[in-house]
Amino acid sequence: MTSGPGGVNETLTEVGEVHHTDGSTAVLGKTDHGDDGGQKSKSPAQIAFARLRKDRIAVTCAVIIVLFLLMGIFAPLIAGIEGQSPTAPNYNLIGDDNLPTFYTNGSHWLGITSNTGYDVFARFVYGIRPSFSIALIVTVVTTIIGVVLGLVSGFFGGWIDRVIGWFVDLVLSLPFLLFAIALVPIMSNYLVPGGQATSSEQQKIRIAAVFIALTIFGWAGLCRLIRGEVLALREKEFVQAARSLGSPTGRILFKEMLPNLTSVILVAFTTSLPALIGLEAGLSYLGVGISLPTADWGLDISLGQQQMQAFPLPMLVPLAGLLLLVLCLSLLGDAVSDAFNPNTRR
């Protein structure tokens, strides 16, 4: 309780509202008291990250994602504890029916795959590497392309906007799956003389095809989103002031507008990453992406379904890992979106 002007008593609440005894209310800005007793205001990013730290679901998902990343980084060390290699076949442990002769044992903690006898545990810890690395690189590349083209399209307008908008509509109208499936044989015929590629060359072509397909189809949605935000930002006073002062176009785009798009870009990044991981695994499952003997969760799910009834672990282990990783990334992306949205409170 404090005494305001004119002798009117006021009460300062924790949320920054001042309630007067005469019934009126005033809202104060959100501030923090520093160590020196002064008041320090928080930026929107600081407020968003503070809300994320208080979100138990977001923190839990972040911890799980970090554990998966550490598993991929230290895959040789983790697989070395069991003493198995993800690409070493064990034909002596396969019966006449092409199925393993055992379920699990001390040498193969989660069993082996049918036909080839690959160790399931070793392939599980190695399998996150291609999925996450390809999805992460594609997410970074498509984010850069989408942001730059969206900035240029929304800021300049005119024929530039129409040309970029035409490419966006074209990309969004193409069938992704058919395009990705057809890209591998096309690249094999044109990149390898005679079309006879070795297994190593074929693997590189497949990885390149997956990367190209995901990149081509990944930037258009973000470009359209950024364009809409730029159309609103270019009419703001600070942009008009910068243009009237003769600031270069690059400075206006990347120094004035881009910082105001940080929350949109971050939300788009965190939501597109799990989608791309799922797409990469789906392409490998269909036989378009990674091929044997490289360990990949999508490929291992496809191989494991052949022995699902008798030995379910070779399919269930990579499937559970993929579902958990994508779920945690999706929930974290939703939490980031809510944290940067001033109209939501978690």
N, C-alpha and C positions, 0 to 999 in steps of 0.2 A: 504494500500500500504506500503510494506516494502522493504528494500534494502537487497538483498541476497548476497552471495559470488560473488566476481568479479564485484560488482556494478550492478548486474542485478536486476531489480525491480520485486517484487512479489506481488500478491494479494491473501489474505486468505479469502476464501469463507466460508459460514456457514456449508457446508457439508463436510468440511475438505479437500478441494482441493486447491493446490497452483498453480496458473497460472502464468507462467513466461512471460515476455514481448518478449522473443525470440521464443514463441510458444509452449514450452514444458509444461507439467503438471505433478505435483506430488500429490499423494493422501496420506493424513495423517490418522492415526487411530482416531476413534471417542472417544473424551475425554470430560470430564466435569471439569470445574474449581471449586475447592472446596472453602470453606470460607477463607482458609488461602492463597489463590492465586495460589495453586499448581494445577496440573492436576490429575484427578482421572478417570481411565478407567472404563467402564461399563462391567459387565459380560453379557453373552448371555441371562440369565434369567432376569436380570434387564432391558435389552433392550426389551425383549418380553413383560414383564408386563407393561412397559411404553407404548408400542404400544397398549396393551389391554385397558389401561386407556383412550387412545385417540379414541378408537373405540366406537362410540355412540351405535351401535347395540349391541355390547358385554356388555356394561354397562347397557343398558336398560334390556337386557335378564337377567343379573345377579341380578338386582333389583327385577324383577318379580319372579325369582326363590327363592330369599330370602323371599319374601312375601308369597309364597306358603309354604315354610318351616315354617315360623312363624305361618301360619294358621294351619298347622298340629300340631305344638308343643302346641299351645294355643287353640286347638279345643274344649276342655271342656268349656273354658271361652267364646269363640265366640258363640258356640251353646247355652250356658247358657243365653246369651242376648235374644235369641228368646224364651228360656224356654222349648226346646224340646230335646228329646233323639233320637239318631240315631237308636236305637234298640227297641224302644217302639212302638208297633202297635196301630193303632187307628181304630178298626173295626167299631166303631159307626159312622165313617165318610165315610164309604164305602157303596154304594148303592147295590141294588139287582143285578145289572149288573157287580159287582165287580170293578166298577170305582168310583173315588171320587165323592162326592156330590157337590163339589165346585172346583174352579180353584186355587185361592190363597185367604188368609185372614190375619188378623193381628196376628193370632197365628201360622200360617204356611206360611211363607213369599214366599216360592217357591212351595207351594202345597204339596201333599202327593202322595205316590205310590199307584198303584192299588192293589187289593187283601188284602194287609196287612196294608196299611195306614201309612207307615214309612214317617217321615218328610224328605223332599228332602234337605232342607238347612242344617240340622244337619248331614245328611249322606254325603253331599258334603264336609263339612269341616273335617269330620272324614275320608273320603274316601281316602285322600292322604296318610294317615299313612301306610297302608299295602303295597301299590304300591311303595312308595318311600323307605321305610325301607328295604323291601325285595330286591329291585333293588340295593340299596346302599351297603348292606351287600354282596350280590352276586358279585357286581363289585369289591369290595375290595378283596374278597377271590379269584376270578378268576384272578385278576391282580397279586396277589402274586404268585399263582400257575403258571401262564403263564410266569412271569418274571423269576422265579427260574428255571423252566424247560427249558426255552429258553436260559438262561445263561449257564446251564450245557450242553445242547445239542450243542450249538455253540462252546463252549470253548473246550470240550473234544473230540467231534467228534467220529469217530469209531463206535463201536457197541452200545455205549450209544446214540449217535445221531440217529442211525438206529432204535433203540427200541422206543425212544421218538417220532421220526418221524412217526413210524407205529401207535402209539396211536393217534397222531394228525390226521392222515389220516382216522383212524377208526371213531373218534368222528365226523369229518367233513362229513363223508359219512352217518351217521345215520339220520333217519327222526326225527326231534325234536318233532313235534306235536304228532306223533303216540307214541313216547317214553313217553312223558309227560302224555298223556291220559291213557296209560296202567300202568303207575307207581302207580297211586292212588289205584286201586283195588288190585294190587300186594302187596303194602305195608299194605293195610287194612287186607288182609288175613294172612299175615305173622307176623304182629305186634300185632294184636288183636286176642286172643283165640276165635276160632269159627267164626271169621269174623264179629261178631256183636259188632260194635263200637258205643258208645254213641255219641251224637252230638258234645260234647267237644273233645272227642278223634278223631272223624272224621275231625274236623277242624284242629287239630294239625297235623294229617296225611297229609291233603291236603297242609298245609303250608310247611311241610317238603318235600313233593313231588315236589312242585314248586321250592323250594330252591335247591334240589338235581338236578332236571332237568336243571335249568338255570346254575348251577355251572358246571355240566358235559359238557355242550355245550358252555360255555362261555370262557374257557381258551385257546382253541386250536389256534384260530386266533392270539391272542397276542403272544403265544409261538412261532409260526412260524415267526412272525414279529421280535421278540427279537433275535431269532436265526440268522436271516439274518444280523442284526446289529452287533451281537457279532462276526460273521465270518469276518466282515470287521475290527472290533476293535482289534481283537487278533493279527493282523499283524502290528499294529501301534508300533511306537518306544517305547512309554512309557510302553506298556504291555510287549514287548520283554525285556526292561531294567529291569522291575520288576521280570520277570521270571529268567533272568540271575543272579540277585542278590539273588535268592533263596527265594523270598517272598512266603508265604503260598498261596495255591490255593484260599482259602476263601477270603484272603485279595485282591488278584488280581481281583476276581469276584465282590466283594461287595465294595471295596474301590477304585479300579482303573476303572473298566468297568461300574459299575452301575451308578455312577454320570454322565457319558457321555450318559446315556440312559434316563435321567430324562424327557427330552422334549418328547421323543417317548412314554414313559409310561403315562405322563400327558395327551397327546393328545388321547391315547387309552382309558384312564379312562373317559374323558369327552365325548367321542363319544359312548362308550358302555353303559353308564348310561341311556340315553334316550331310547336306543333300549331295554334294559332290563325292563324298566318301561312299555313300550308298550307290550312286551311279557307277563309280569305278568298280565296286564289288559286283554290281549287277552285270556289267559288261564282262568281267572275268568269269562270272557264273555262266554266261551264255557262250563262252569260248571266244569272245572278241578281244578281251584284254590280256592280262598276264597268262602265260602258258607254263607248263611244267618244264623244268623241275622247280622253278621259283615258287616260294611260299607266298600265298595270297589268300585272304579269308574268303573272298568270293569264289575263287577257284577251288579251295578246299571244301567249301559247302557243296559245290557241284560234284566233287569226287566222293564226298562222304555220303551222299544220298544213295549211292549204289549199294552201300552196306548198312543202310539205316535200320532195317529190321533186326539184323543179327548183332551189329556193333554200332550203336548210335553215337558214341562219343566223337568219332572223326567228323561228324556233321554238326552235332550240338555244340561242341566247344568253340569253333570259329563263328557259328551263328550267334551264340550267346555273347561273344566278345564284340561282334559287329553291332548287334542290337543295343548293347549297353553303351558302347562308345557313341553311336549316333543319337541315342536317347539323351545322354548327358550333354552332348554338344547342342542338341535342340533345346533342351531346358535352359542351358546357360545362355543361348541366344535369345530366348524369350525373356529371361531375367534381365539381360542387357537392354533389350528393347523397352521393357517396363521401367528400368532405372533411368534411362535417358528421356522417358516420356513424362513431362511435368504434370500430365493429367491423370497419372496412375499413382497408386500408393500400395506398396506390397507390405 
